[in-house]
Amino acid sequence: MYAAQNELLTSAIFIFVAVFFDATDGMIARLFKTSSKLGVELDSLADIVSFGAAPAILMYYSFLIKYETLGIIVASVYLIFGAFRLARFNALLENIEEKPDFNGLPIPMAAMTLASYIILHNPEPHLISPYDTIALVIMLFVSVLMVSDLKYFSLAKFPKLKTSAQIIISVGILLFVVSFFLTQGKTIFYFFAFLVLSGFFNSKIEKYLFDPNKLRN
């Protein structure tokens, strides 16, 4: 609704609010031992709205509306590929208590990447070139990555990383937080762009990141 009213920055912020609740609902379910297959399905239904439909509509009103039919198609491709990504994850999920590595870009990360692009430019309605063209390419790019077989690490496996890798990642996050406040949130897009691109080299550096002793425990 905010996107349709051209409150684009507010709409983008709500994507991140949805991510917060998406992260906490699972923790609460495990804390109270109420995890279930039904919860997994309900979570995916919420995800397809919060991270599929909402970002698609937001990007359409922000950048793609000038492309008319093409803009609708690109937004629809993102939504359809996101739904496929969620369905594939549920079909392959064997243990609801464990967070496996992700095959394909997780849809919340795709949504945050798109929302952070809005924050980077804080566009007026129908923002013109080149930002609209870049937005179209980014949207198609993350759509393809969602249905790809690229491997993305789950944050739940952070304790199994080598100590040196934990320190490097922690310092990197700290530097990001500092730069986020110094630039009024403008750097957030580059942070998520790095995470999106990390899928291309995660499998190659896995043996250097994880502690074999921690993986066995």
HELIX and SHEET records of a PDB file:
HELIX    1   1 LEU A    8  LEU A   31  1                                  24    
HELIX    2   2 LYS A   37  ASP A   47  1                                  11    
HELIX    3   3 ILE A   48  ALA A   53  3                                   6    
HELIX    4   4 ALA A   54  SER A   62  1                                   9    
HELIX    5   5 LEU A   64  TYR A   67  5                                   4    
HELIX    6   6 THR A   69  LEU A   92  1                                  24    
HELIX    7   7 ILE A  107  HIS A  121  1                                  15    
HELIX    8   8 TYR A  131  MET A  146  1                                  16    
HELIX    9   9 LEU A  155  LYS A  160  5                                   6    
HELIX   10  10 THR A  163  LEU A  182  1                                  20    
HELIX   11  11 ILE A  188  LEU A  197  1                                  10    
HELIX   12  12 SER A  198  PHE A  200  5                                   3    
HELIX   13  13 ASN A  202  LEU A  209  1                                   8    
HELIX   14  14 PRO A  212  ARG A  216  1                                   5    
SHEET    1   A 2 PHE A 102  ASN A 103  0                                        
SHEET    2   A 2 LYS A 151  TYR A 152 -1                                        
END                                                                             
